Amino acid sequence: MVRDWQGALAALTLAFGVSAAGWTVQEDAAPPVEPESTAEDAGPEDAPDLLNPEEALPSEAAASSFMDAPPRASTSLAEGDTVPVICPFRDTIDYEPGDISCGLLAVRENREAETSRIIQLLYVKIHARGPEDEDSEDGEDDGEAQAFQPLADPIAYLTGGPGVGVPSYVERFKDHAATQTRDLYILQQRGITQSGDFCPLFSLEEPALNTGQTVAEQEEFERRRLARCFERALAEGVDLSAYNTVENARDVRVLREALGYDSWNVWGISYGSHLGQMLTRVDPEGIRALVLDAIVPNDLENLMRIHRWAGRVLDHIVTTCEADAACARAYPDLEERTYAAIAALQENPVMVTVSDTEVFPGGQVAVGGAAIAFAPFSMMYEQSTYAGLAGVLNALVRAAERRDETVFTAIALGGGGDLTGGDFSPGMNAAISCNDGYTWQSARVIAEDMSEVPGLAGLIGSVEGAEASQALCEQYGMGLRDRTDYMPVSFDGPALVVNGAWDPITPPDLARQIMPGFSNGRYLEVPFAGHGPTRSDECTADIMVAFFDDPAGELDTECAETANAEPSFVIPMTSRFVARAIVNMEEDRPALIGLLAWGGISALILAIALLVFPVAFVLRRIDGTASANTGGARAASVAAAALGIGGLAVLGYAAWYTSEISPIVLIAGFAGPARIGAWAILLGGLAGLAALFLVAGARLSSGRMAIGTLGGIILTALAALSLAVFAAVSDLTPF
């Protein structure tokens, strides 16, 4: 469970890939990013020589692990050869045989080099499952129903990142509207996991690189990792210059031809929208209909203005909160407090101590202003999390104002979660960034970008760092490619361009920017939607399917224009309970177990009391036995038990409700009826205290009392008091 929390908290520092080689757009997944801090940039005289091969090359042990890896290239295959394989995710994704199948596609690594080797790429076919709202039987044949036949024009999905592997897409799309009537093919791009990842241990090598204390140091450490990755790739015969969007588009064309389709529908989101535009240059005749979502312009113009986009996200939250009376009352001066908190952490990062010295040698982690700026950025990818945006932002601002080490330690532990990167391949991501020009564009605009939003300047990089990253690209033969291929595209085929109005990383400005190149294109902007509404919004997905059904027909887009209302922010009951639990799970597990045992035993006694008192009442009625005079203590005990158990049940529901918005929101506290539950527990404690006074008075006035009655009242009252104290100690109160 703690690893799930760590994965959620990793998004608090950054939701999309930030690398010294350049910012890259992530879709569905993100590599772990260590908490950032800020300080004055280190001078060049203090920087180690990262391009020294002796420093960049891996150790013998690490190198041997790569030597044992399966081969990724072959000279016995020709481009376009395919071979079926068992899907590598079969043990992690639930599906029946025949629902999903996989294969390997042979392609030339660099079609611009005569002696290029052949590599193999994984591809996946999600078989159309048939309409869900109607009988899929077409008729009878010799008494047996004919099997459902998918439509003849499948969909090719172009993945995001760049660098995200196929499992997350398979998990999402196997039940998507797009796979009801059409087969869906997903090509895992070159350099990603089973498609020839050349740096699978990227974040695991040299753990000291996880502990950069300043932004300048973190940039330097990232370049060191990249240099190590590039050195190994070159030593293994990888042609780094071949990892670019042009070659990726050529791979998609080869897959189409290998599968025997004259044309197919193409669907690309985020980086996949960049690849889709490139495909209109490389394989226009193979595109029956094109859907692009969350737009990355082919020329990358204006994409790398991350400070502008981050400022836009904060502005959305602040203005929406100010317009909501409850939010404005709960979080006054949110914008001013946010930028003040970011500046304070920028100047003086919170240093937290962690026991996991395997991941963080030295046990010290610095948490800077990026943790505040990019928590809401990460949440804005999915509109389902919007309700928690203001609460999370306020919780982090509040933690910064109080320099709350518990909250920031939880963030630090989250940032050190799955360092393997999961299905994300940083090496491929970095090579694409270098070759396509993401890194070059970042270096070109970062100074101007920071000047637009000075309150965020320096959180995520520096001019010097961006320029050094571009120099690293050129050092390893990945200078800027010829920009002819990267000019704005012109495509006259049927196209649907979609963008979420609240998309944090590829906002609508970028979608409008490319529209002049689509003479037969339509633009759909989905109000208050995040990154890639065609994959996450049911209405927009149905519109896309209707477009594929009839690319020339009229589209009814009314539902997309009205379905997503302006978000209403929840105001969680402030609590550090979850943050403390995360920290104790890693740092002091016995303390956490003891705390939970305390609350659990108290609750168990109250639950037993709720059963025993009614049973005893019924038995007395059956026997005709008179009830002992307890002076109202028995009734007070029953009330204490009911309030305690009822309060816990309400808090449990509130925790579930909050996690459904996003687990990250639990850092802020508990939404929904949490305050009612907390008040019930405290009132239960008061009822227990009253029961003790009443039973003492009854005992003094009436003399003897049955030991069972006396013991039950006292034990129940003490348990209710204990539960109330537990709630206070655990920060589960409504105050």
C-alpha positions in Angstrom: 0.0 0.0 0.0 2.8 2.5 0.8 4.2 2.1 -2.7 0.8 3.2 -4.1 0.9 6.3 -1.9 4.5 6.9 -3.0 3.4 6.8 -6.6 0.7 9.3 -6.0 3.0 11.6 -4.0 5.6 11.5 -6.7 3.3 13.5 -8.8 3.4 16.3 -6.2 6.8 17.4 -7.3 6.2 17.1 -11.1 3.6 15.4 -13.3 5.5 15.3 -16.5 9.1 14.6 -17.4 11.5 17.2 -16.5 15.0 16.4 -17.7 18.1 18.4 -18.1 17.9 17.4 -21.8 14.6 19.3 -22.1 11.1 19.3 -20.9 8.9 16.7 -22.5 5.2 16.1 -22.5 4.0 13.1 -20.6 0.7 11.3 -21.1 -0.6 8.7 -18.6 2.7 8.1 -16.9 5.7 10.0 -15.5 9.1 9.1 -14.3 9.8 9.6 -10.6 11.1 13.1 -9.9 13.0 13.9 -6.8 11.8 16.9 -4.7 13.4 20.0 -6.0 15.0 22.8 -4.1 16.3 26.1 -5.1 19.4 28.1 -4.4 21.9 30.1 -6.3 23.3 28.3 -9.3 26.6 26.7 -8.8 29.5 28.2 -10.7 30.9 26.3 -13.7 34.2 25.9 -11.9 32.4 23.7 -9.3 30.8 21.4 -11.9 32.4 18.0 -12.5 33.5 16.9 -15.9 30.4 14.9 -16.8 31.6 14.1 -20.3 34.7 12.2 -19.1 34.1 8.7 -20.2 35.6 7.3 -17.0 32.9 9.1 -15.1 30.1 8.4 -17.5 30.6 4.7 -18.2 28.8 2.2 -15.9 30.4 -0.1 -13.4 31.3 -3.6 -14.5 28.5 -5.0 -12.5 26.0 -2.7 -14.2 27.5 -3.4 -17.6 27.3 -7.2 -17.1 23.6 -6.9 -16.4 23.1 -5.3 -19.8 25.3 -7.9 -21.5 22.8 -10.5 -20.1 19.8 -8.7 -21.6 18.0 -10.2 -24.6 19.4 -9.0 -28.0 17.5 -6.0 -29.5 18.9 -6.1 -33.0 19.2 -8.8 -35.7 20.7 -9.1 -39.1 18.5 -12.1 -40.1 15.3 -10.0 -40.3 14.1 -7.7 -43.0 12.2 -4.5 -42.4 8.5 -5.3 -42.0 8.9 -8.8 -40.7 6.6 -9.6 -37.9 6.4 -12.4 -35.3 3.7 -13.1 -32.7 4.8 -12.9 -29.0 3.2 -13.5 -25.7 2.2 -10.1 -24.4 4.7 -9.0 -21.7 2.0 -7.5 -19.5 -0.2 -10.6 -19.4 0.3 -11.0 -15.6 -0.5 -7.4 -14.8 -3.6 -6.7 -17.0 -6.7 -8.7 -16.8 -7.9 -10.0 -20.2 -9.0 -13.2 -21.8 -7.0 -14.9 -24.6 -8.1 -13.5 -27.9 -9.0 -10.1 -26.4 -5.5 -8.8 -26.8 -2.5 -10.1 -28.9 1.1 -8.9 -29.4 3.8 -9.1 -31.9 7.3 -7.8 -32.8 7.9 -5.7 -35.9 11.3 -5.5 -37.5 12.4 -2.0 -38.6 15.6 -0.4 -39.7 17.1 1.7 -36.9 18.2 4.5 -39.2 16.8 4.6 -42.7 19.1 7.5 -43.5 22.2 5.3 -43.0 23.1 2.5 -45.5 24.4 0.1 -43.0 21.8 0.6 -40.3 20.9 -2.5 -38.2 17.5 -4.0 -37.8 15.7 -3.6 -34.5 12.4 -5.1 -33.3 9.5 -3.1 -31.8 6.6 -4.5 -29.7 3.1 -3.8 -31.0 -0.3 -4.7 -29.5 -3.6 -5.4 -31.0 -6.7 -4.8 -28.8 -9.4 -6.8 -30.6 -12.8 -5.1 -31.0 -15.1 -6.5 -28.4 -18.4 -5.7 -30.1 -21.1 -3.1 -29.3 -22.3 -3.2 -25.7 -25.8 -1.8 -26.2 -27.1 -4.0 -29.0 -27.2 -7.6 -30.1 -23.9 -8.3 -32.0 -25.3 -11.4 -33.8 -25.8 -10.8 -37.5 -27.9 -13.8 -38.2 -27.9 -17.6 -38.1 -25.6 -19.9 -40.0 -26.5 -23.6 -39.8 -28.1 -22.9 -36.4 -25.1 -21.1 -34.9 -24.8 -17.3 -34.4 -22.3 -15.6 -36.6 -19.4 -14.1 -34.7 -19.0 -10.3 -34.4 -16.8 -8.9 -37.2 -15.0 -5.7 -36.4 -15.1 -2.8 -38.9 -12.5 -3.0 -41.7 -10.8 0.3 -40.8 -8.8 -0.2 -37.5 -7.3 2.5 -35.4 -3.6 3.1 -34.9 -3.0 4.8 -31.5 0.2 6.9 -31.3 1.6 6.9 -27.7 2.7 9.8 -25.6 5.6 10.9 -23.6 7.7 10.5 -25.6 8.9 7.3 -23.8 5.7 5.8 -22.3 5.3 2.1 -22.8 2.1 0.3 -23.9 0.7 -1.3 -20.7 -1.0 1.9 -19.4 -2.6 2.4 -22.8 -3.8 -1.2 -23.0 -5.3 -1.0 -19.5 -7.2 2.2 -20.4 -8.3 1.4 -23.9 -9.4 -2.2 -23.6 -12.8 -0.9 -22.4 -12.7 2.4 -24.3 -15.5 3.3 -26.8 -12.9 3.2 -29.6 -12.4 -0.6 -29.2 -16.1 -1.5 -29.4 -16.3 -1.9 -33.1 -12.7 -1.4 -34.3 -9.4 -3.2 -33.6 -6.9 -0.8 -32.0 -3.1 -1.2 -32.7 -0.5 0.4 -30.4 3.1 0.4 -31.5 5.6 0.7 -28.6 8.0 3.2 -30.0 11.7 2.5 -30.5 13.8 2.7 -27.4 10.9 2.0 -24.9 11.2 -1.1 -22.6 10.7 -4.2 -24.8 11.3 -2.1 -28.0 15.0 -1.8 -27.2 15.3 0.4 -24.0 19.0 1.3 -23.9 18.9 2.7 -20.4 16.7 0.5 -18.2 18.6 1.3 -15.0 18.6 5.0 -15.7 17.4 6.1 -12.2 18.9 3.2 -10.3 22.6 3.9 -11.0 24.7 6.0 -8.6 22.0 6.8 -6.0 23.9 9.9 -4.9 22.4 11.5 -8.0 19.0 11.4 -6.3 20.0 13.9 -3.7 20.7 17.2 -5.5 20.1 20.0 -3.0 19.7 22.9 -5.5 18.2 23.2 -8.9 21.6 23.7 -10.4 22.9 20.5 -8.8 19.8 18.6 -9.9 20.4 19.7 -13.5 24.0 18.7 -13.2 23.1 15.3 -11.8 20.6 14.7 -14.6 23.2 15.5 -17.2 25.5 13.1 -15.6 22.9 10.4 -15.8 22.2 11.2 -19.4 25.9 11.1 -20.3 26.2 7.7 -18.7 23.1 6.5 -20.6 24.4 7.9 -24.0 27.9 6.4 -23.4 26.4 2.9 -22.8 24.0 3.2 -25.8 26.9 4.1 -28.1 29.0 1.3 -26.8 26.2 -1.2 -27.5 25.9 0.0 -31.1 22.8 2.2 -30.7 22.5 4.9 -33.3 21.2 7.7 -31.0 20.5 10.0 -34.0 17.9 7.6 -35.2 15.6 8.2 -32.2 13.4 11.0 -33.5 9.9 11.6 -34.6 10.6 11.2 -38.3 11.8 7.6 -37.8 8.9 7.0 -35.4 6.5 8.0 -38.2 8.2 5.7 -40.6 7.9 2.9 -38.1 4.1 3.5 -38.0 4.0 3.3 -41.8 5.9 0.0 -41.8 3.5 -1.5 -39.3 0.5 -0.5 -41.5 2.1 -2.0 -44.5 3.2 -5.2 -42.6 -0.4 -5.7 -41.4 -1.8 -5.3 -44.9 -3.9 -2.2 -44.5 -4.1 0.4 -47.3 -5.1 3.0 -44.8 -6.3 3.2 -41.2 -7.6 5.7 -38.7 -4.9 7.5 -36.7 -5.4 8.8 -33.1 -2.6 10.6 -31.3 -2.6 12.3 -27.9 0.2 14.6 -26.5 3.5 13.5 -28.0 1.3 11.3 -30.1 -0.2 14.4 -31.7 3.3 15.5 -32.7 3.9 12.0 -34.2 0.5 12.2 -36.0 1.4 15.5 -37.6 4.7 14.0 -38.7 2.8 11.0 -40.1 0.9 13.4 -42.4 4.3 14.1 -44.0 5.6 10.5 -44.0 2.4 8.5 -44.8 -0.5 10.8 -45.8 -2.0 8.2 -48.1 -2.2 5.7 -45.2 -4.4 8.0 -43.1 -8.2 7.4 -43.5 -9.1 9.9 -40.8 -7.0 11.7 -38.2 -7.7 12.6 -34.6 -5.2 14.7 -32.7 -5.7 15.6 -29.0 -3.6 17.6 -26.5 -1.6 19.3 -29.3 2.2 19.4 -29.6 2.9 21.5 -32.7 5.1 19.9 -35.2 7.5 22.8 -35.1 7.4 22.8 -31.3 6.9 26.5 -31.4 5.7 27.9 -28.0 5.5 24.4 -26.5 8.4 24.7 -24.0 6.9 27.7 -22.2 6.5 25.7 -19.0 6.5 28.7 -16.7 3.7 30.3 -18.7 1.7 27.1 -18.5 2.4 26.6 -14.8 1.3 30.2 -14.1 -1.9 29.6 -16.1 -2.7 26.6 -14.0 -2.3 28.5 -10.7 -4.5 31.3 -12.2 -7.3 28.9 -13.1 -7.3 27.6 -9.5 -7.1 31.0 -7.8 -9.8 32.7 -9.9 -12.2 29.7 -9.6 -11.7 29.7 -5.8 -12.2 33.4 -5.5 -15.5 33.1 -7.4 -16.7 30.3 -5.0 -17.8 31.9 -1.7 -17.0 28.7 0.4 -13.6 28.3 -1.2 -12.7 32.0 -0.9 -13.7 32.0 2.8 -11.7 28.8 3.5 -8.6 29.9 1.6 -8.3 33.7 1.7 -5.5 35.4 -0.2 -4.6 32.1 -1.9 -2.7 33.6 -4.7 -0.6 35.9 -2.5 0.1 33.1 0.0 1.0 30.6 -2.8 3.7 32.8 -4.4 5.0 33.8 -0.9 5.3 30.2 0.1 7.1 29.3 -3.2 9.5 32.2 -2.7 10.2 31.1 0.9 11.0 27.5 -0.1 13.0 28.8 -3.1 15.2 30.8 -0.7 15.3 28.2 2.1 14.2 24.7 1.1 12.9 22.4 3.8 15.5 19.7 4.6 14.0 16.5 5.7 15.7 13.4 7.0 14.7 9.9 5.7 16.0 6.5 6.7 16.1 5.1 3.2 19.7 5.7 2.6 19.8 3.2 -0.3 17.7 5.6 -2.4 18.9 8.8 -0.7 22.5 8.4 0.4 23.2 10.7 3.3 19.5 10.6 4.4 18.9 14.2 3.5 16.4 15.5 0.9 15.6 19.1 0.0 12.1 20.1 -0.9 11.7 23.4 -2.7 9.0 25.5 -4.3 8.4 23.1 -7.2 6.5 20.9 -4.8 3.9 23.6 -4.4 3.9 24.9 -8.0 3.5 21.5 -9.7 1.2 19.5 -7.4 -1.9 21.2 -8.9 -0.2 21.0 -12.3 -0.1 17.2 -12.1 -3.7 17.0 -10.9 -5.0 19.1 -13.8 -4.2 16.4 -16.2 -7.4 14.6 -15.3 -10.7 16.5 -14.8 -11.8 13.8 -12.3 -9.3 15.3 -9.8 -10.3 18.9 -10.2 -12.5 19.0 -7.0 -9.4 18.7 -4.9 -7.2 21.3 -6.6 -7.7 24.2 -4.2 -7.4 21.9 -1.1 -4.1 20.4 -2.1 -2.6 23.8 -3.1 -3.7 25.3 0.3 -2.4 22.3 2.2 1.1 22.6 0.6 1.1 26.4 1.1 0.1 25.9 4.7 2.9 23.3 5.2 5.4 25.7 3.7 4.2 28.5 6.0 4.7 26.2 9.0 7.7 24.5 7.6 5.9 21.3 8.3 8.5 18.5 8.0 5.9 15.8 8.2 4.1 16.8 5.1 7.4 17.5 3.2 8.9 14.2 4.3 5.8 12.4 2.9 6.4 14.3 -0.3 10.1 13.3 -0.3 9.3 9.7 0.3 6.8 9.8 -2.5 9.4 11.3 -4.9 11.6 8.3 -4.2 9.0 5.8 -5.1 9.3 3.6 -8.2 12.8 4.6 -9.4 12.7 2.0 -12.1 10.5 4.3 -14.1 7.9 1.6 -14.6 7.0 1.6 -18.3 8.7 4.9 -19.0 12.1 5.0 -20.8 14.1 8.1 -20.0 16.9 7.3 -22.5 14.5 7.3 -25.4 12.8 10.4 -24.0 16.1 12.2 -23.9 17.2 11.2 -27.4 13.9 12.4 -28.9 14.3 15.7 -26.9 17.7 16.1 -28.4 17.1 15.1 -32.0 13.7 16.8 -32.4 14.6 20.0 -30.8 12.7 20.0 -27.5 15.9 20.7 -25.7 16.9 23.3 -28.2 13.6 25.1 -27.9 13.8 25.0 -24.1 17.2 26.7 -24.2 15.9 29.2 -26.7 12.9 30.4 -24.7 13.6 29.7 -21.0 14.9 33.2 -20.2 11.8 34.9 -21.7 9.5 32.2 -20.2 10.8 32.8 -16.7 10.4 36.6 -17.1 6.7 36.1 -17.9 6.1 34.5 -14.5 8.9 35.7 -12.2 7.2 34.1 -9.2 8.0 30.6 -10.6 11.4 31.5 -12.1 14.2 29.1 -11.2 12.0 26.3 -9.8 12.5 23.9 -12.7 15.7 24.9 -14.4 18.0 27.6 -15.4 19.2 29.3 -18.6 22.7 27.8 -18.0 21.3 24.4 -17.4 19.2 24.4 -20.5 22.2 25.5 -22.6 24.4 22.8 -21.0 21.8 20.2 -21.9 21.8 21.3 -25.5 25.5 21.1 -25.5 25.3 17.5 -24.1 23.0 16.6 -27.0 25.5 17.9 -29.5 28.4 16.2 -27.7 26.7 12.8 -28.4 25.8 13.4 -32.0 22.2 14.5 -31.4 22.3 18.1 -32.6 19.2 19.8 -34.1 17.8 17.9 -37.1 17.0 19.6 -40.3 13.9 21.8 -39.6 12.3 21.1 -43.0 10.6 18.0 -41.5 9.5 20.1 -38.5 7.7 22.9 -40.2 3.9 23.3 -39.6 2.1 20.6 -41.5 -0.4 20.9 -44.3 -3.0 18.1 -44.5 -6.2 18.0 -46.6 -7.6 14.7 -45.3 -10.4 14.6 -42.7 -9.1 15.6 -39.3 -10.5 16.3 -35.9 -8.3 18.4 -33.5 -9.3 18.3 -29.9 -8.0 20.0 -26.8 -9.0 20.3 -23.2 -9.6 23.9 -22.1 -7.7 23.3 -18.8 -5.0 21.1 -20.3 -1.9 22.1 -18.2 1.0 21.2 -20.5 -0.5 21.5 -24.0 -3.1 24.2 -23.7 -5.6 25.2 -26.4 -3.3 28.0 -27.7 -1.2 25.3 -29.3 -4.2 23.6 -30.9 -5.4 26.8 -32.5 -1.8 27.4 -33.7 -1.8 24.3 -35.9 -5.4 24.6 -37.3 -4.5 26.6 -40.4 -2.7 23.6 -41.7 -5.8 21.4 -41.7 -8.0 22.5 -44.6 -10.5 19.7 -43.9 -10.2 19.8 -40.2 -12.5 20.6 -37.3 -11.5 21.9 -33.9 -13.2 20.9 -30.7 -12.2 22.6 -27.4 -13.7 20.8 -24.4 -14.5 23.2 -21.6 -12.8 22.4 -18.2 -11.2 19.3 -19.6 -7.6 18.2 -18.9 -5.0 16.4 -21.0 -6.4 14.2 -23.7 -10.2 14.3 -23.3 -10.7 11.7 -26.1 -9.2 9.1 -23.8 -10.8 10.3 -20.5 -14.1 11.9 -21.2 -16.9 9.6 -22.3 -18.7 12.2 -24.4 -15.6 13.3 -26.3 -14.7 9.7 -26.9 -18.1 9.0 -28.5 -17.6 12.1 -30.7 -14.3 10.7 -31.9 -15.9 7.3 -32.7 -18.7 9.1 -34.6 -16.0 10.9 -36.6 -14.2 7.7 -37.5 -17.6 6.2 -38.5 -18.3 9.1 -40.9 -15.3 11.5 -41.3 -17.3 13.7 -43.7 -20.5 13.8 -41.7 -21.8 16.3 -39.3 -20.7 15.9 -35.7 -22.9 16.5 -32.7 -20.6 18.1 -30.2 -23.2 19.5 -27.8 -22.4 17.1 -25.0 -18.7 17.9 -25.0 -19.5 21.6 -24.9 -21.9 21.3 -21.9 -21.0 18.1 -20.0 -18.0 19.5 -18.1 -19.1 22.3 -15.8 -16.8 24.6 -14.0 -15.3 22.6 -11.1 -16.7 23.0 -7.6 -13.8 22.7 -5.1 -14.3 20.6 -2.0 -13.0 22.0 1.2 -11.4 19.1 3.1 -11.3 18.9 6.9 -7.6 19.7 7.4 -5.7 16.7 8.7 -2.1 15.5 8.7 -3.1 12.0 9.5 -2.3 10.5 6.1 1.0 12.4 5.8 2.0 11.1 9.2 1.0 7.6 8.3 3.1 7.6 5.1 6.2 8.9 7.0 5.7 6.4 9.9 5.2 3.5 7.4 8.7 4.2 6.1 10.5 5.8 9.1 8.9 4.4 12.3 6.5 1.5 11.5 6.2 0.3 15.1 4.8 3.8 16.0 2.3 3.6 13.3 1.2 0.1 14.3 0.9 1.2 17.9 -1.2 4.2 16.9 -3.5 2.2 14.7 -3.8 -0.5 17.4 -4.8 2.1 19.9 -7.7 3.3 17.7 -8.6 -0.2 16.6 -8.9 -1.6 20.1 -11.0 1.4 21.3 -13.3 0.9 18.3 -13.5 -2.8 18.9 -14.7 -2.3 22.4 -17.3 0.2 21.3 -18.5 -2.2 18.6 -18.9 -5.0 21.1 -20.8 -2.6 23.4 -23.2 -1.8 20.6 -24.0 -5.5 20.4 -24.0 -6.3 24.1 -26.2 -3.5 25.4 -29.2 -4.2 23.1 -28.9 -8.0 23.7 -28.8 -7.5 27.5 -31.9 -5.3 27.2 -33.8 -7.9 25.2 -32.8 -10.7 27.7 -34.0 -8.6 30.6 -37.3 -8.1 28.9 -37.6 -11.9 28.3 -36.7 -12.7 31.9 -38.8 -9.9 33.3 -35.8 -8.7 35.3 -35.8 -5.1 36.3 -33.0 -2.9 35.1 -30.5 -1.6 37.6 -30.7 2.1 38.3 -27.6 3.5 36.6 -28.7 7.1 36.8 -28.7 7.4 33.0 -25.1 6.0 32.7 -26.3 3.0 30.6 -27.9 5.3 28.0 -24.9 7.6 28.0 -22.6 4.6 27.3 -24.8 3.4 24.4 -24.7 6.9 23.0 -20.9 7.1 23.4 -20.6 3.8 21.5 -22.9 4.7 18.8 -21.3 8.1 18.3 -17.8 6.6 18.3 -18.5 3.8 15.8 -20.7 6.1 13.7 -18.1 8.7 13.6 -15.4 6.2 12.5 -17.7 4.9 9.8 -18.3 8.5 8.5 -14.5 9.2 8.5 -13.9 6.0 6.6 -16.4 7.0 4.0 -14.9 10.4 3.8 -11.4 8.9 3.3 -12.8 6.7 0.4 -14.6 9.7 -1.1 -11.5 11.8 -1.0 -9.3 9.1 -2.5 -11.8 8.7 -5.4 -11.1 12.4 -6.2 -7.4 11.6 -6.0 -5.2 10.0 -3.3 -3.1 13.2 -3.4 -6.0 15.1 -1.9 -5.6 13.0 1.3 -2.5 15.1 2.0 -4.9 18.0 2.5 -7.3 16.1 4.7 -10.7 14.4 4.3 -13.5 15.8 2.2 -17.2 15.0 2.2 -18.8 14.5 5.6 -15.5 14.1 7.5 -16.3 17.0 9.9 -19.5 15.2 10.9 -17.6 12.1 11.7 -14.9 13.9 13.6 -17.5 15.8 15.7 -19.3 12.5 16.4 -16.1 10.9 17.8 -15.5 13.9 20.1 -19.1 13.9 21.2 -18.8 10.2 21.9 -15.9 11.0 24.2 -18.0 13.5 26.0 -20.8 11.0 26.3 -18.3 8.5 27.7 -17.1 11.1 30.3 -20.7 11.8 31.2 -21.3 8.0 31.6 -18.5 7.8 34.1 -19.9 10.7 36.2 -23.4 9.3 36.1 -22.4 5.7 37.1 -20.3 7.1 39.9 -23.3 9.1 41.2 -25.7 6.1 40.8 -23.3 4.0 42.7 -23.0 6.5 45.6 -26.8 6.9 45.8 -28.0 3.3 45.2 -25.2 1.3 46.6 -24.5 -2.0 44.9 -24.7 -2.5 41.2 -24.2 -5.7 39.2 -20.5 -6.1 38.3 -21.4 -6.9 34.7 -23.4 -3.7 34.4 -20.9 -1.6 36.1 -17.9 -3.1 34.2 -19.7 -2.7 30.8 -20.5 0.9 31.4 -17.1 1.8 32.6 -15.3 -0.1 29.8 -17.5 1.4 27.1 -17.1 4.9 28.5 -13.3 4.6 28.7 -13.2 3.2 25.2 -15.2 6.2 23.9 -12.9 8.6 25.8 -9.8 6.7 24.4 -11.1 7.0 20.8 -11.7 10.7 21.2 -8.1 11.2 22.5 -6.9 9.0 19.7 -8.6 11.3 17.2 -7.1 14.4 18.8 -3.6 12.9 18.8 -4.0 11.7 15.2 -5.2 15.0 13.9 -8.7 13.8 13.1 -10.5 16.7 14.7 -12.7 19.3 12.9 -10.7 22.2 14.3 
